[in-house]
Amino acid sequence: MLKEKLTDLNHKLSHHETYQALNSVKSVKTFMEYHIYAVWDFMSLLKSLQQRLTCVEVPWIESKQDAEVVRFINEIVIGEESDLDPEGNAISHYSLYLKAMEEVGADSSRVEKFIETQDLSLIPEGAREFVEYNLKIAREGTDEEVASAFLYGREKLIPDMFTAIKDVMAAEQVDCPTLIYYLERHIELDGDEHGPLAEKCLQALCGDDQQKWQKAQAVAEQSLMLRSNLWDAVLVAINQKQEQAA
């Protein structure tokens, strides 16, 4: 099993200074302009797991993985790529996040240019290192490494992070139903469903193989450190904008 160090890293991230800095609409906008890249590259880890653990080829061959693992991956792909918006229309969570950015007045032009060109230099420093690492793991990592990055860099952090943002927006009385819907949807899915299933997925992949657990451990630690660096970059950007406005 993964070591207690990960619990400590998760605890530190859950109490990062960035959460306290999210005390205004402007700071939330800045946060979203960085976090959107994590929303995007989450899909690369997910698609990597789908390719590895389910069958997406023709002719179809039944996966060798436990059916519960296969079901988990397919369920989360459906939810992330084609969930329902508040009006009941199918939409990816990435596009839903872009709508939420537009709703609160956050700038999405930079990330949209990146998606168009795939030029990693367009990603702000701090977010760029996070994306580069996850893309490398998605392409070159072992199954357990991808699952570890997916779980420890993503799912286990989402509920704490989004709950903090939701509280700020409620306190500011901001009219942002799309953003609130997005936050509540992820708090529900990631905390109650996807998080526990992602842990089962990693456990199924590693089993009793200590070498696999060691690889998962290393990736988990690096993922959490890079997430912390991302939050550091967000905090710097928030503080800089506050100083410029003063």
Rosetta blueprint (number, residue, H / E / L):
1 M L
2 L L
3 K L
4 E H
5 K H
6 L H
7 T H
8 D H
9 L H
10 N H
11 H H
12 K H
13 L H
14 S H
15 H L
16 H L
17 E H
18 T H
19 Y H
20 Q H
21 A H
22 L L
23 N L
24 S L
25 V H
26 K H
27 S H
28 V H
29 K H
30 T H
31 F H
32 M H
33 E H
34 Y H
35 H H
36 I H
37 Y H
38 A H
39 V H
40 W H
41 D H
42 F H
43 M H
44 S H
45 L H
46 L H
47 K H
48 S H
49 L H
50 Q H
51 Q H
52 R H
53 L H
54 T L
55 C L
56 V L
57 E L
58 V L
59 P L
60 W L
61 I L
62 E L
63 S L
64 K L
65 Q L
66 D L
67 A H
68 E H
69 V H
70 V H
71 R H
72 F H
73 I H
74 N H
75 E H
76 I H
77 V H
78 I H
79 G H
80 E H
81 E H
82 S H
83 D E
84 L E
85 D L
86 P L
87 E L
88 G L
89 N L
90 A E
91 I E
92 S L
93 H H
94 Y H
95 S H
96 L H
97 Y H
98 L H
99 K H
100 A H
101 M H
102 E H
103 E H
104 V H
105 G L
106 A L
107 D L
108 S L
109 S H
110 R H
111 V H
112 E H
113 K H
114 F H
115 I H
116 E H
117 T H
118 Q L
119 D L
120 L H
121 S H
122 L H
123 I L
124 P L
125 E L
126 G L
127 A H
128 R H
129 E H
130 F H
131 V H
132 E H
133 Y H
134 N H
135 L H
136 K H
137 I H
138 A H
139 R H
140 E H
141 G L
142 T L
143 D H
144 E H
145 E H
146 V H
147 A H
148 S H
149 A H
150 F H
151 L H
152 Y H
153 G H
154 R H
155 E H
156 K L
157 L L
158 I H
159 P H
160 D H
161 M H
162 F H
163 T H
164 A H
165 I H
166 K H
167 D H
168 V H
169 M H
170 A H
171 A H
172 E L
173 Q L
174 V L
175 D L
176 C L
177 P H
178 T H
179 L H
180 I H
181 Y H
182 Y H
183 L H
184 E H
185 R H
186 H H
187 I H
188 E H
189 L H
190 D H
191 G H
192 D H
193 E H
194 H H
195 G H
196 P H
197 L H
198 A H
199 E H
200 K H
201 C H
202 L H
203 Q H
204 A H
205 L H
206 C H
207 G L
208 D L
209 D L
210 Q H
211 Q H
212 K H
213 W H
214 Q H
215 K H
216 A H
217 Q H
218 A H
219 V H
220 A H
221 E H
222 Q H
223 S H
224 L H
225 M H
226 L H
227 R H
228 S H
229 N H
230 L H
231 W H
232 D H
233 A H
234 V H
235 L H
236 V H
237 A H
238 I H
239 N H
240 Q H
241 K H
242 Q H
243 E H
244 Q H
245 A H
246 A L
